[in-house]
């Protein structure tokens, strides 16, 4: 009888084949387990941990070979800020002595913004959830000028925040089609029917998802929106507060139109977006220098008690190349860019920021 092509009388070849299959199966099991664990944890990494093997920002002003900021340098910076605040204190600073208990429990506010399009945001949330008492996820958006809302809520993230007993105050944004649609927001708020529908839709998503309030982030608004935004804020406050929900709003201190005094009665907390001092189309400069932040706080606290003000911190920067508009970058991106171009990073003590 003629042998088949792969037939052999040698047992060594068969044993080798069996061991090859066993090893292959083991490798496949390891790879599959790694993928499953990765998907379950959804973990990402902070570049400064990978680059410097440390969670601390290295001092690269004096000695680029250093890996840590010394305790002495940290204390020096803290003393500088303390001196700045002490010398800057104004007579118009005041406190609200009659804060409702349901609001007082959030003081001091330790809030964090969360976005689902950046894995670093997910990693940061899971790493720092124990330090927060409020999370503001970017989950809801105006979908048209008729009062409808689109949702990008993540059940897994919501469950994680709830499990850690942290309040969830989702953002309602007018960002759509790659821009903030201020004109569309004007049309919505100007019309009583669409304004009422928007408020009812907000309450519905809060009721059905066990959320604790709403954060209004309407940007690029025309000046003519002022009376309609105030009316919307009043009606929103009355509707939500009746059921114990918080109302909060984001305010850009560089935009004219709505005064803090006018808007304050309808919001439990006002988030001051004290950044973009310089922006892509401007000349290169600080994103949020100390003086810019202090002026923004001064203007707010001339009209509103300090307990209602929450200062937002910019966690990004811009890269202005010669003759071009600025491009947004992150701290990690700046570190990489400096290393790529072999340029030192300079920490400006007066402005409290990094530049290259």
Buried (B, 14 or more C-beta within 10 A) or exposed (E): EEEEEEEEEEEEEEEEEEEEEEEEEEEEEEEEEEEEEEEEEEEBEBBBEEEBEEEEBBBBBEEEEBEBBEEEBEEEBEEBEEEBEEEBEEEEEEEEEEBEEEBEEBEEBBBBBBBBEEEBBBBBBBEEBEEBBBBBBBBBBBBBBBBBBEEEBBEEBBEBBBEEEBBBBBBBBBBBEEEBBBBBBBBBBBBEEBBBBBBEBBBEBBEEBEBBBBBBBBBBBEEEBBEBBBBBBEBBBEBBBEEEBBBBBBBBBBEEEBBBEBBBEBBBBBBBBBBBBBBEEEEEBBBBBBBBBBBBBBBBBBBBBEBBBBBBEBEEBBBBEEEEEBEEBBBBBBBBBBEEEEEEBEBEEEBBBBEE
